[in-house]
Amino acid sequence: MRSVDLKRLTKEELDKYDEDGFICVSGIFTDQELEEIRQEYDQLFQRKKMENGRLEARWAGDWEKKDEKEKDETEKNIVEIENEKKKSVLSIHNLQQHSAVFTRLILHKGLLDVMEDIVGDGLVLHHTKAHLKPGKQGAAFPSHQDYHYFPYRDHSMIAAFVHLEDTTAENGGLGVFPGSQRKGAQENVSTNPGVYYLNQEEWNIGLAKEVKAKAGDVVIFSYLLVHASYPNISDIPRRMFLLQVAGSNDVPVSNQHVSPGSGLMLRGRSYITPADLDMRHLDQN
């Protein structure tokens, strides 16, 4: 078990990250910290439901129909059709805007230490979000790269995926394509503006590596890593918290997907110049 006071990933861990594009790290949070995050997480979703907040975040587009091209919809069992309609993913963005618990989380020393080991000195916040997949009805996410949503000049962007319970493919966990980050940006095949995903036959989730994680484990991955998530067919919800950061001297090359708090320095200093920021006008998508 990794000590929460221990900084530095080992050389072997960093080499493995460079090769695969992701790493699963255990022992960052104490049991007490994890329980506080869980309780605040559940209360936040309950409040937003009572406020009738917009929580639904199923992935848009026709990517799910790729395997059904030759199958007439009328041939499908009516129960199957209705169950498809009920599939859901609930989402809240920028959790640090809702509770100080999540502000403490994004400033957690152990978490920032590990991310800084990968990115280098200096970390800047891009955004946070939570995805909750209901038991039995949790929707899948297609294979995609986060790159298309917020491209950066130096590709320093990483995600830290915090698991709030034991997670496997059965309850809607991650599927990743190790080494895919080394192939660079892949073709976006979505025709929906603002929605991105890759060719689902080429990047079929059935060929992905299932990420099995324990509660409290953090999967850190490059925004160029091709990844997806499975439907939740278990009886329990799957809860996750996602923090995305970039190197403090890297710059976005697009104005899209700018969140409240984006640009907050989490570690170190920024030496970005006005000329660097002008690159945001160069939309690479």
N, C-alpha and C positions, 0 to 999 in steps of 0.2 A: 504493500500500500504506500503510495506516494505521500510524503508529508506535505501539509499545506504551507509549510515554511520553506520548502525546497524549491529553489529556482534552478532552471536549466533542464532542458531535455538532454538526454544522453546523445552522443554522436550517433549511436546506432539508431535511436529514435528519429533524429533529424534526417539521417540518410534514408530511412524507411519512408519518412514523409516526402522527401524529394522524389523518391521513386514512385510512390503510390498516389501522392496528392492528398492524402488524408492520414490522420492518426487518431486513435482513441486513447484518451488520458483518464486515468482513475485517480481518486483520492484528493481532488482539488478542494472539495467542500466537506465540511464536517456534517455529521448527521443533523445537528441542530440547525445549521445554515440551510441544509436541503429541506428540512421540514418547514422552516419559515418561508422559504420560496414557494413551496407547494401550497401552503395555506393562503398566502397572499394571491397566488395565481388563481386558485379556485374562487376566492372571494371576488376577484376582479371580474372573472367571467360571469359570476352570478349577478354582480351589479350591472354589467353591460346588458345582460339578458333582461333584467327588470326594467332597464331604461329603453328597451327595444332598440339597442344599438345595432348597427350593421356589422354582423359577425361572419356571415357566410363567405367562404373563400375557396370554393371549388375552382379548380383550374379550368379556365375557359378554353374554347376551341374544339375542333373535331378530332383531336388526337385519340380519344377513346374509340372512335369508329374505325380506326385503321384495321383492326382485326375482324371487323364485321362488314367489310365491303361487299362481300358476295352473299350476305345473309339478309333476307327480307325481314324488316322489322315486324311484320305481321306474323312471322313464324315464331317469334319469341313468346315464351310463356308470359301471360299477362302479369303474373306475380313477379317474375324477373324484371319486367319493365318497370313496375311500380317500385321495386326495391332499388333499381338504378336511380330513379328520381329522388329517392330519399337519402342517398349518400351525401355526406357533408364533411366539411372541414371548417371549424370555427377559428377565427383569427382576430388578434388585436395587435396593432403596431405601436411602437414607441412606448413600451411599458414603463420606462423611466419617467414618462409624463404623468403616470397614474399613481405611482407609489414609490416611496423612498427605498423600499426593499429592493426594487429592481435597479435603482441608482447605485445602491451598495453592490449589487451583483455585477454591474458592468465595470465597477471600480475594484472588484475583488483582486487582491494582490496575486493569489495563486493563478487565477485565470489570466490576468494580464502578463504575468511572468512567462507562462507557456506560449501565449500568442506572440509576445515580443521575441522569444527564442526563435520563432519561425520567421517573423516578418523583419526583425532587426529593430534597432533603437527607434522609438517613437511610434505611437499608435493613435489614430484618429477614428472617432466613431462615424459610422455610416448610418446604421439604423438597428433597431431591435424589433422583434416580433415574437408572438406566440402562436402556435398552431395546435389546436386540440381536435383530435380525431375521435368521434364518439364510438363507443363499442358497437360492433356489428355493422355500423353504418359509415365508418370512416372512409372517405374517398381516397383513391390513389392520386399521386402526382406523376406527371409524365417525365421522361428523361429530358434533362435540360442542363444548361449552364447558367449560373447566376450572372456571368459576364454580360449577357445580352441586356440585362436590366440596368446595369450601372457600370459601363466599361471604364477602366482606369488606364492611364498611360503606361505604368510599369507593371501592371497586373499583380500588385501586392495584396489585393483584397482577399481576405479569408473570412470564413464563417466559423463560429463556435456554437455547436449544437448541444445544448445541455439537456440531458435526459432526466425526467422527473420520476420515471419508473423503469423497471426492467423492460427492455424493448427488443423485439425481434420482428421478422417479416409478418408474423401472425397478427400483431397488434399495430401494424402500420409503420414499421421502422424504415430506415434508409436502405436503399440499394445503390451501390457505387460501382463505377468502372475504373478500377485502379490503373493509374498511368495515363488516363485519358487527358489529364491536364497538359501533358507534354505535347499533345497534338494541336494545342492552341484552340482558338475559337472555331467552333463547328457551325455548320449552316443552320440558321433558324428557318423552319419550314411552316411556321404559323402564318396564316393570312389575317389574323385578328390584330389590329393595332394595339400595341402595348402588351401583347401576350406572346411569350416565346417558348418554344420547345423544339426538340430535334426530331429527326426521322425516327419514329418509334419502332420501325422494323430493323433498322441498322443498330439502334440503341435499345433493344428490347429488354425490359426489366427482368425477363426470365434469364438473361445472360449476366445480370449484375451480381456483384458480391453482396450478400446480405450482411448488414452491420448489426451484430448482436452487442448490446450495451446494457450495463447495470445502471440502476438508479444512481444519479450523481455523476456518471461518466460524461465526458465531454468529447465529442467528435469534432476535430478541427480540420477543415478542408479548404482547398484553393477554390476560388470562384470560377476557375476554368475546369474543375473536375466535373465530369458528367455524372449526374446523380438523379435519383427518382425516389419515390416512396410507395410502399405497398398499401393496399386497402387494409383497414382494420377489420378483421373477421373474428376477433376475440370478443369477450364479454366486457372488457374494461376499456376505458378511454386511454388514448395515448397523448400525453402532455409533453410539450417541448418548449424550450425558450431558445431563441436564436439571436446571437449578437454578431454583427458584421463590422469589421474594421479594416482599415487600410494603413499602409505605412504613412507616417506623418509628412513625408516629402513627396508622396505620390499625388497625382491630381486626376479628377474625373475629366473625361473628354466628352461628356454629354450632360445636359441640364436635366435629364429625366430622373425621376425617382429621388427627389431631394426631400428628406424627412426632417421634421422638427428635431433640433439637436445635432443634425449632421454637421460634422466639422469640429465637434467638441474634442479637445485634446485629452486623451486618456493617459498617455505617457509621453514624456520628452517635450520637444519643441518642434515647431514647424518653421521651415525656411522657404516656404512657397512664395514666389513673387507674383505680382500682378500679371506678368507675361505668362507665367505658368497657368494661372486661372483662365486666361484667354483661350486655352485649349478646350474649355468646356463648350465652345461654340463649334467644335469639330465633332459632330455626331457621327460615330462610326457605324451606326446601325443602318 
